[in-house]
Amino acid sequence: GYGKNKIQWISHLQYAGYSFHVVRDDFVIHIPHYPSADKEEWVQAMKETPHDTVDWHIRFLRYIRRTYPNYTLPRCDNFYEFL
């Protein structure tokens, strides 16, 4: 992902009603991908016609808010119970 697509994916899941939980005693690592033709194509496209990924993300958030108009972000009132 090169343009906030992972952020958009998680945001969409959240708006769609999925819940997320902290797994206290585990962890995740990220291993970078090997260079690929897809990434090179994306890099070239950005050089030829730069796009503002922040603008794309803002448009996505507007779309997702129209798609799920009754969604409200839940509060983490019990956050400190997990520490």
C-alpha positions, 0 to 999 in steps of 0.5 A: 500500500502506498496511498493510505489504503491500509488506513482506509481499510481499517476505517471502513471496517470500523464504520461497518461495525467491526470492533477491535481489541488489544491483544496484550501479550502479543505483537506484530512485526512488518517485513518490507516487501521486495521491490515489485513491478506494481510499486515501480508503476505507482512510483512512475505514475506519481512522478508523471501526475503527482497526487495528494494522498491526503486529499484522496483520504479526505474524499474517502472519509466523506464517502464513508460518512455518507455510506454509514450516516448513523455511525458514531465513534465509540469512546474508550471510557474504560481504556485504563482498565486494560493497563 
